Amino acid sequence: MSSENIATITKIMESLPDSTQEKVIEYLREYLATLQEEKEWDYLVNKNQNKLIDFARKAKQEMLEGKAQLMDYEQL
């Protein structure tokens, strides 16, 4: 982030009451954590994309052959 952007954010934050600053900081922490989780998820999906495609093809083939079974979510 550029110094200019940081200075702008600092000025905006300084103009807010302390309680609002704390809320903004908490929101930003949660938002940044969400972005990091999405980045990690995207990495894992991209890293394993070929495996996921293979599993989908196998599942489709098993369905066509009548070998697939409905998942019992109670047993998860």
N, C-alpha and C positions, 0 to 999 in steps of 0.2 A: 504494500500500500504506500502511496506517495506521502511525503511529508505534508503536502497541501491537504490531502484527504484527512489525514490524522488531525491536523490543526482544525479543520472544519468540524469534525466529530467532537473534538475537545471543546470547542466553543459552544456547540449545540448542547452538549452534556452539562457544561458549566452553567448554562442559562436555566437549567431545570432544577426544581427543588430536589433535595437529597433523596426523599422517598421515591420520587419518580426516577432519579438516576439509578437507584437500586433495582427498580423494576425493569428498566431498560437493560441493565447489565445482566440480570437473570434471564431475560428474554434472549439476549444475544448469546449467552452461554448455551442455552437450550437449542437455539437455532444452529449455532456452530457445531454442536454435538450431533444434531440431526444431519447436517451436511456431511460430517465426517463418516457417520454410519452409512449414508447413501453412497459415498465414495468407496467405502470398503465393500459394500454390497455389489456395486457396479464392477469393481475389480474382480471379486470372486465369480460373478456370473460370466464376465468376459474370459477369465482364466479357465473356467470349466465349461465353456459354451459347447465344445465338441462332445464332451461327456453327456451334457444335458440333451443334446440332439440325439445321441445314440440311445439314451434311456427312453426318450420319447418315441423313437422309431421302434424300439423293442416292445414298448407298451402297446403301441398301435398294432404291431404284428400279433402280439398275444391276444389282443381284442378280436382281431380278424379270425384267429384260429380258435376262438372260444376258450382260451386258457386264462383270461383275465377274471379276477374276482372283485366284487365290490369291497371297498375298504370299510372295515369296522372301526369307526372313529373312537369307540369306547375302549378299544384295546391299545390305543396310542399311549 
